[in-house]
Amino acid sequence: MLGREKRFCTRFVELKVSSQIQLKSISDMSEGKTNFSSETADSARPPQRPRPRIESLTDLVFGLALSLGALVLISKQPTNPVDLYHAIAGFGFSFLILIQIWFRFTEIMSVLPVQTNWTRVLNTILLFLVALEPYLFNILPFFLSPPQTFTELYDVTSSIYASDIGAIYGILALFTHILATEERKLVAPDLLRKYKLSRNLEIVVAIIFLVSAIPQVWVLNVRYTIWASTFFVYRGGSLVRGLRKRRHSS
């Protein structure tokens, strides 16, 4: 009787040890499978590449350029209502130029890839020119100032300012030309005509500013008038685009 119970206990211990060994082997296999699947997933995942932060830097530069005009207004307290009107009008003029450039730039950069070296170089040059704009503009007296206040410094500064804005629009025209190229297929075919029109308008605006930059040809008030005419160039382009849409819809 005792021998039978002894054999039963021995058999029970052997079965228990065998089951523990099997459970351990199954666990090891599952862990190996999990590690293998994770390794496979890691190998299938594309390598991470550093993303350029040019877009964040662009927003920062444009924001600072727009803010500098307001800071200049705070630092120069007007002494009479006429000076106040001139200061507000001057800030509005500079603000409209920068915000128009920023709208065009953000629309272009939302489609144009910035991974190539030369696009980064052009972006860097454009940001430098944008950062330079408020410094140059705030040196100039606003239009309708007495002609005797215009000095050689103002003539040179206004010429450099016009070259600065003209170069910005020239770079924008280059970017838009890339989008308007059919072979690159960066935009939908039905948007090619829109970007071609935008490119042509940017070229026109760039030429207007560069022509006004010719030194000792234009007085400052005339240069202001030429610069203000560029706002109507884009407005005219919008009207032409609307007329074309009506023709196609009809």
Order of alpha helices (4+ residues) and beta strands (2+ residues): alpha-alpha-alpha-alpha-alpha-alpha-alpha
